[in-house]
Amino acid sequence: MTKKEQIDMENLPNHIAIIMDGNGRWAKKRGLPRSYGHIAGADNLKKICYYTYDLGVKILTVYAFSTENWKRPQEEVSALMKLFLENLPQVDELLAGRQVAVRFVGDIEKFSPELIKLMKEAEERTQKYAAGGKFFNFCVNYGGRDEIVNAARLIANDVKESKLDINNITKEEFEKRLYTSGIPDPDLVIRPSGEIRISNFLLWQSAYSEFFYDNILWPDYSKKDLDRAILEYQKRNRRFGGI
């Protein structure tokens, strides 16, 4: 029996989040520039993305570019921006057959006008699928701490303008002001590459997520590896603070 055949289809995680890590190391091991690793990582994302939705998972969130990634060498940052430009026009077309709504999560105003336009167009073209509850969240210029500070700023401004009473600030009100507003928290967060940390990813949303770490570099991450993560998730008892 294969690992896929062992998966309980009645107990799939509704929302999987992935920290796509290890592209640079994958390229270095092969004597290639880091940009080649990002190209390989983007190609692998397509395969994992299709498989995830075809399996029955409703929501996939991937960490593509963090607020800290601007600190990387300019050559690498430029290569990533070029990769985004080349792939964004295709993202909604590739997912259209699966009726997935695309969302870009993060402070996208930091990007070039051309890139912002492509992101907004992809969101608009796939918005019609949002009612079905299937989402692909692409986290770019995203940082969990920045997201929380931004939400706090919005809350403070609403209180200042008498749109919200300070005594009515709740977790639900706070969540409405997060980049992921309206999307359920991730059930399973996966990080390949051998690193065991969260790296400023979905800090608020992953409060009760299950975490799965793997030693495989992202470009080599396969469907079977995802199956292993889901099987491990299904073994866990999610108590959410209870007994």
MOZIBEL-V981792 format. One record per backbone hydrogen bond with DSSP energy under -0.5 kcal/mol. CO is the residue of the C=O (numbers start at 0). NH is the residue of the N-H. E is the energy in kcal/mol with one decimal. If there is no record, write none. Layout:
co = <CO:CO>
nh = <NH:NH>
e = <E:E>
This chain:
co = <1:2:3:6:7:8:13:13:14:14:15:16:17:17:18:18:20:21:22:23:24:25:26:26:27:32:32:33:33:34:35:36:37:38:39:40:41:42:43:44:45:46:47:48:49:50:51:51:57:58:59:60:61:61:62:64:64:65:66:67:68:72:72:73:74:75:76:77:78:79:80:81:82:83:84:86:86:87:87:89:90:91:92:94:94:95:100:102:102:103:104:105:106:107:111:112:113:114:115:116:117:118:119:120:121:122:125:126:128:128:129:132:133:134:134:135:135:136:136:137:137:138:138:140:141:142:143:144:145:146:147:148:149:150:151:152:153:154:155:156:157:157:158:164:165:167:169:170:171:173:174:177:179:186:187:187:188:189:190:194:197:199:199:201:203:205:209:211:213:215:216:216:217:221:222:223:224:225:226:227:228:229:230:231:231:232:235:236:238>
nh = <5:6:6:8:10:11:57:58:186:187:60:189:19:62:20:191:217:25:26:27:28:29:29:31:30:35:36:36:37:38:39:40:41:42:43:44:45:46:47:48:49:50:51:52:53:54:55:56:134:15:136:17:63:138:19:140:141:68:69:70:71:75:76:77:78:79:80:81:82:83:84:85:86:87:88:89:90:90:91:93:94:95:96:97:99:98:135:104:137:105:139:107:109:110:115:116:117:118:119:120:121:122:123:124:125:126:128:129:131:133:132:134:100:59:136:102:137:61:138:104:139:63:64:106:66:146:147:148:149:150:151:152:153:154:155:156:157:158:159:160:162:163:161:167:168:169:173:174:175:176:177:180:182:209:16:189:211:18:213:196:200:143:201:205:206:208:188:190:193:192:219:220:220:225:226:227:228:229:230:231:232:233:234:234:235:235:237:238:241>
e = <-1.1:-0.8:-0.9:-1.0:-2.1:-0.5:-0.8:-2.2:-2.2:-1.7:-2.4:-3.1:-0.9:-2.4:-1.6:-0.8:-2.1:-2.2:-1.9:-2.4:-2.3:-0.6:-1.0:-2.8:-1.7:-1.5:-0.7:-0.7:-1.4:-1.8:-2.3:-2.3:-2.2:-2.0:-2.1:-2.0:-1.4:-1.2:-2.6:-3.0:-2.4:-2.2:-2.6:-1.9:-2.5:-1.9:-0.9:-1.8:-1.4:-2.6:-2.9:-2.9:-0.9:-2.9:-0.8:-1.0:-1.9:-0.9:-0.5:-1.9:-1.6:-0.7:-2.2:-2.8:-1.8:-2.0:-2.4:-2.2:-2.0:-2.4:-2.4:-2.1:-1.9:-2.7:-0.6:-1.3:-1.0:-0.7:-0.6:-2.9:-1.4:-1.1:-0.6:-1.6:-0.9:-1.6:-2.7:-0.6:-3.1:-0.6:-1.6:-1.5:-1.3:-2.0:-2.6:-2.3:-1.8:-2.2:-2.6:-2.3:-2.1:-2.2:-2.4:-2.4:-1.3:-1.0:-2.2:-1.9:-1.6:-0.7:-2.1:-0.6:-2.9:-2.3:-0.5:-2.7:-0.6:-2.7:-0.7:-1.8:-0.7:-2.1:-1.9:-1.9:-1.6:-2.4:-2.0:-2.5:-2.7:-2.3:-2.3:-2.3:-2.1:-2.4:-2.7:-2.2:-2.1:-2.2:-2.5:-2.1:-3.0:-1.2:-1.5:-2.3:-1.2:-0.7:-2.3:-2.6:-1.4:-1.6:-1.4:-1.6:-2.3:-2.7:-2.9:-0.5:-2.4:-2.7:-2.4:-0.5:-0.8:-3.1:-0.6:-2.3:-1.2:-1.2:-3.2:-2.5:-2.6:-1.8:-2.0:-0.6:-1.8:-1.8:-2.4:-2.0:-1.9:-2.3:-2.6:-2.2:-2.2:-2.1:-0.7:-1.0:-0.6:-1.1:-0.8:-0.9:-2.3>
